[in-house]
Amino acid sequence: MLQENPANNDSSLPLITGEQLAYALAPLTSWRIGGVAERFFSPIDIENLSDYLKRLPAHTPLTWLGLGSNVLIRDSGIKGAVICTKNCKQVYQQEDGSFFAQAGVTCAKFARFASKLGFPDAAFFAGIPGTIGGALAMNAGAFGGETWEWVELVTVINRQGHTYTRSLQDYSIAYRSVSPKHPAQLEEAFIGVVFRFPKSSLDGMDKIRELLRKRQQTQPIGTLNCGSVYRNPPGEFAAKLIEACQLKGYRIGDAQISEKHANFIINSGAACAHDVETLMSTIEAKVWDRFGIKLHAEVRILGQK
Ligand SMILES: Cc1cc2nc3c(=O)[nH]c(=O)nc-3n(C[C@H](O)[C@H](O)[C@H](O)COP(=O)(O)OP(=O)(O)OC[C@H]3O[C@@H](n4cnc5c(N)ncnc54)[C@H](O)[C@@H]3O)c2cc1C
């Protein structure tokens, strides 16, 4: 359900070239859920992004978006500027064999690109339906592979529009989590990455086909969802815990726990963010009551309550 936040329709906001006001975000998410962005901008390239940031009033809150495959945007929308990097899509192999990819390259495209050139360790990206920028922010991973395992360096942009190169040592990296070590980096976003993989004679495209087949068997492909809602607790599987609470198929409004994979919540029609959050509270309470385990959301919840 799309709900307009009246506070987001401020026609007095000065518009920056290429920017849109009160922009509906639901269509930009894999759940098709969420309110509007007060200001929205999708740069065509890094120069365009830098120029936008230089002109954005300094106090404006910033939110970054890739393909919206791991976000729950609240019904009241997002204050400030939402910047979607999905159009920054340069990708190429460098002379030394490493790969450069901009934030908007899709994980699926990158997996195929690197695998075809003889680097099958990149195949794990194939079924992750987001961008490389989102994968860097989440340390996305699948089937034993993880984004930051292969990072040589990243390029970032700060809110003043200045770009920098950062190394692995600048971040604390863990399971589905990446945080900059220095407070000054907190407002930086990823604009590009250099990955390095070992060359291999194994067929990367075969590996991709196999990984996609496994996903087809275990995940509710073809439904509106955000992938795994919860991180796996140490030594446990969130899906197993939720299933053991007899919650498969349980629904609030049009938000429903998948019958196929209990760590997936599906929007079966017109679910709103409030339905999803209420369902998540139910899941967390039941798992806590039964197992004494606190589930932590993998999905990023954005916007005001
Ligand atoms: C069907 C399905 C299957 C999935 N399977 C997996 C899986 O196997 N493994 C896995 O790890 N994830 C999986 N996911 C979740 C999701 O695809 C990944 O987390 C992905 O990396 C998110 O990328 P995105 O571009 O969609 O990011 P978004 O959802 O748009 O954003 C996610 C977070 O990253 C931030 N962000 C986005 N771009 C940038 C940027 N350029 N700079 C800084 N921050 C940024 C956002 O602010 C937000 O906090 C799945 C999702 C779906 C729908």
The ligand as a Gaussian input file, in Angstrom:
#p B3LYP/6-31G(d) Opt

LIG

0 1
 C       15.131000     -13.356000      -3.508000
 C       16.276000     -12.748000      -2.741000
 C       17.385000     -13.521000      -2.467000
 C       18.460000     -12.963000      -1.751000
 N       19.542000     -13.761000      -1.507000
 C       20.590000     -13.233000      -0.830000
 C       21.739000     -14.039000      -0.567000
 O       21.849000     -15.186000      -0.955000
 N       22.752000     -13.473000       0.134000
 C       22.707000     -12.188000       0.575000
 O       23.667000     -11.720000       1.219000
 N       21.623000     -11.407000       0.341000
 C       20.570000     -11.892000      -0.351000
 N       19.476000     -11.111000      -0.590000
 C       19.447000      -9.725000      -0.055000
 C       19.976000      -8.651000      -1.014000
 O       19.833000      -9.035000      -2.377000
 C       21.439000      -8.313000      -0.745000
 O       21.617000      -7.847000       0.574000
 C       21.977000      -7.258000      -1.731000
 O       23.359000      -7.139000      -1.567000
 C       21.341000      -5.892000      -1.541000
 O       21.707000      -5.080000      -2.644000
 P       20.769000      -3.887000      -3.129000
 O       21.475000      -3.180000      -4.241000
 O       19.406000      -4.366000      -3.432000
 O       20.771000      -2.988000      -1.820000
 P       19.537000      -2.222000      -1.172000
 O       18.519000      -3.206000      -0.725000
 O       19.080000      -1.138000      -2.079000
 O       20.245000      -1.611000       0.114000
 C       20.667000      -2.461000       1.155000
 C       21.497000      -1.629000       2.159000
 O       22.690000      -1.196000       1.512000
 C       22.775000       0.234000       1.522000
 N       23.369000       0.632000       0.223000
 C       22.910000       0.343000      -1.017000
 N       23.739000       0.840000      -1.947000
 C       24.736000       1.458000      -1.267000
 C       25.917000       2.171000      -1.664000
 N       26.229000       2.365000      -2.953000
 N       26.738000       2.657000      -0.701000
 C       26.437000       2.477000       0.621000
 N       25.331000       1.827000       1.060000
 C       24.509000       1.320000       0.109000
 C       21.353000       0.731000       1.704000
 O       21.320000       2.017000       2.314000
 C       20.774000      -0.350000       2.605000
 O       21.128000      -0.103000       3.950000
 C       18.404000     -11.614000      -1.317000
 C       17.279000     -10.836000      -1.609000
 C       16.230000     -11.383000      -2.329000
 C       15.052000     -10.515000      -2.678000

